[in-house]
Amino acid sequence: MNRYKSGKIASILGILGNLFLLIIKCIVGIITNSQAMIADSINSASDIISSILTFIGNKIASKPRDEDHHLGHGKAEYIYSMLISILIILVAITVFKDSLVSLFNPSIFNFSIWYIIVCIVTILVKLGLFLYTNKVAKVYNNLLILANSKDHRNDMIVTFFTLLSGILMYYGINFVDSIVGIGISIFILITGIKIFIDSYDVLMDKAMNEDTKREVLAIIKKYPEVKKIQHFNATPVGYLYQISFTIFVDGNLSTFESHDIANKLEEEISALDDIYVTIIHVNPI
């Protein structure tokens, strides 16, 4: 299964799973009059949109390069990851505001066994989605799916506290419902900000990580003919990097010999997992 097919499956599963959870959470939230459950249902609504954005972003990113996009469409992953992060942040602000209002104007909690059942079902569904998307994100180094995965993980934690809130309210500790709603909103906000920063870094052409750079330099050092390296640049191309640099070789080498060294370097470096293409300029020394 390739990178984009896995992403497509992950997004479809997310849409179906979150749609199911949204319906049952809305029903139980209204019946029990629980701010924490209503906040959780709003979170599920945002998850549906996140999964749709994941589907669209994954589809665009899977397109090969063309005349208008010489480096492909890989950055679509990060554009849509950023859109997801903005959505998450907006949801967090909404939930925080509603929970704060509820704290000073508490409503009566109507306990129902369905409250407990919905929380347990949500945790199980989200656990399954998290395990699958987390595996796909790690295998294919896909930030878009990773953002989705973190969302599923957060939902498990959020719903656990929603469950705890319901149990405490059953014993008359009603203020905890709003406190949990506020806690949920802060947790969601932090996640959204982290995803935004990760996406922003790539879209702003942040340099490659030091581990990959060390791998590249280690390959270059294997060639004693290379006397010096200058102008090392790395530009993100989706989840990969286009790198370019200048090597200095003995000026007495023939043009064929010096460019043969560059060709071998390009081939070896481009074989690394994180490299999209390698461009080497040759200068005599």
N, C-alpha and C positions, 0 to 999 in steps of 0.2 A: 504493500500500500504506500503510495507516494505522499509527499508533504501536504499537497493541496487537497487530495481526496480525504485524508485524515482530518484536515481542518473543516472540510465540508460536513463530514459525519458529526464532528464535535459540535458544530453550530446548529445542525438540525436537531440533534439530541437535546441541546440546550433550549431551543425554542419550544419543543414539545414538553420537556420536563417542567420548564418554568411556567408554561401556560396552564398545565395541570395544577401546579402549586398555587398560582395566582387565584384560580377559581375557588379552590377549597379554603385558602387563607382568607379571602374576601368574605366568603359565607360565614365562616367561624368568627372572624373579627367583628362582623356586624352583629352576630347573634350574642357574643359574649361582651361586646362593647369594650374590647381591649385595645388600648393605644399601641401596645407592643406588637400585637398581632396585625393590626392595621398597618403599622410601620413596616412590618415584615412583608405584607402583601404588596406595598408600594415598592419595596426592594425587588420583589419578584417581577413586577411590571417592568422595572428598569432592566432586569436581567433578560427579559424577552427582547427588548430593544437591543441590548448588548449582543445577544446571540444573532440577531438579524444583521447587525453591523459587522459582526465577525464573519458571517456568511458572505456578505457583499465584499468586504475587504479581502477575504481569502480568494474570492472569485477573480477580483481585479488583479491581485498580486500574482495569480497563477498564469496570467497572460505572458507570452514570450515577448522579447524585445521586438520593436518594429521601427519604421522610419522616423517616427516622432519621439520614440522613447528608446534610445540606443542602449540604455542600461536596464531595460525591462521595466516592470511595474511593481517591483518588490517593496518599495516604500509605502505602497497602499496599506500594508500591514500596520505601519506605524501611524499613518494618518487616521485610520479607523480605530486603532488603539487609543489615540488621543481623544477621538470623539467619544469613545466608551468612557474614558476617564472623566471627561467633562460631564457626561450624563450621571456618572456615579457621584460626582461632587454636588450636582444640583439636587439629586435625590437625598443626599446627606443633609443638605441645608433645609429641605422641605420637612424631612422627618424630625430634625432638631427643633424647628419652629413649632410644629404640631405637638411634639412631646413637651416642650416648655409651656405651651398654653395649657395642656392637659394637667401639668404638675400643679398649676395654680387654680385650675378649674376642674377638679377630678370628677370622673363619672363613675357610676356604679358598675362593678364587674359582675357579669352573669356567668358563673362557672358552668362549663359543659365538658363532658368526657371527650367530646370531639376536639376540644382545644388541645388536649394531650395527644390524641391520635394524630392530628394534623402536624403537630410539632415533630413527632417521631417519624412520620412518613416523609416530611420535608428533609430531616437529617439524613435518612437513608437514601433518598433520591439524590440529594446534593453530594453525598459521599461517593455514590456511583459515578456521577458526572465529574467530580473532582479527580478521582483516580484515573479516569480515562483521559481527560483533557491535560492533566499534569504529565502523564506519560507521553502523550503526543507532543506537548510543548517541549519536553526535554529531548525527545528523540530528534525532532526537527528544528530545535532552537527557534521556535515561533513565538514572538512576543504577543501577537494577537491572541493566540490560543492560551498563552500564559496569563494574559489579562483576564480571560474568561475563566481559567482555572482558579485564579486567586479569588475571583468573584464567587465561585462555587464554594471554595474553602471558607470564605468570610460568611457566606450564608449559613453554613453549618454552625459556626460560632454564634452568629446572630440568633438563629432559631433555638439553640441551646439555652441562651439567656431569656428568650421569649418563653420557653417552657418553664424555666426557673421562676420567671415573673408570674406566670399563671398559677404555679403551685403556691407561691407566697401569698398571692391575692386570695387564694382559696381559704387561707388561714387569717384573712383580714388585714394583711399588710399591703394596702392598696397603692400607696405612694410609689412603691417599687416599679409599678408598670411604666410610669412616666420616666423614672430614672433609667430603666432599661432602654426605653425608646431613645433617650438622650445619648446613652452609651453606644447604642447601635449606630446612631447618626455620626458620632465622632469616629468610630471604627471604620465606617464606610468612607468617610471623608479622607482619612489617612491613606486608605487603599487607593482611592481615586487620585490623590496627589502623587503617590509613588508611581503609578502607571503613567500619569501625565509627564513626569520628569523623564522616565525611561524613553517614552515616545519622542519627547522634545529633543533629547540628546542625539538620537539617531537622525531626526529630521534636520537638526542643525549641524550635521556632519561631524559628530564627536569622533575623536580618534579611536582606533581599534584598541582593544584591551592589551595590557602589557604581556600577557601569556602568549597571545598570537604573534605579537611583534617579536618576542624573543624567539619563537619558532622560525619566523622568517629570517631573522638575523643569523640564527644558527645554521640555516641552509646556506646562506651567502658565505659564511666563514669557512665552509667546506671547500670553497674554491680559492686556492692560493693565488690565482691569477688576478683576483679582485683586490686592488691595493687600497681603495678608499670608497666610501659610500656617501652620497650627499642627496639633499632634497627628497627625503623619505616622506611620502604622503599617503594617507589612507582615507578613502571616502566610502561611507556606507552605501551599499546598493541592496536595499531590502535588508535581509538578515546577514548578507555577506559584505565583503569589502573589495573595492577596486584599489589596488596599491600601485604606486609608481615611485621610482627612485633612479638616481644616476650612479653608475659604477665607473670607476677609473681603473683602466688596465694599462699594461706596458704599451707604450706608443710604438714599439717595434713590431708588435703583433700585426698580422695582416687584417684587413677588414673582415674577411671571412672568419678568421680565428676569434676575433673579439666578439663578433656577433653570434658566433656559435656558443660562446660562453653565456651570453645574455639569453639565448634561446633555451639553453638547458636550465638556466636559473628560472626563467619564466614557467617552464613546464613543471619543474619540481615544486615551486612555490604555489602555483595555481592548483596543485593537487591537494593542498591543505583544505580542511573542511570549511574554514571561514573565509576563504578567498574566492572571489568571483572572477577576477582577471588581474594579471600582473603586466605592467608596462615598464620596460627598462630602457634607459638611455645610456649609451656607451660613450665615454670620453677617454682620450689617451692621457697618460701621465708621464 
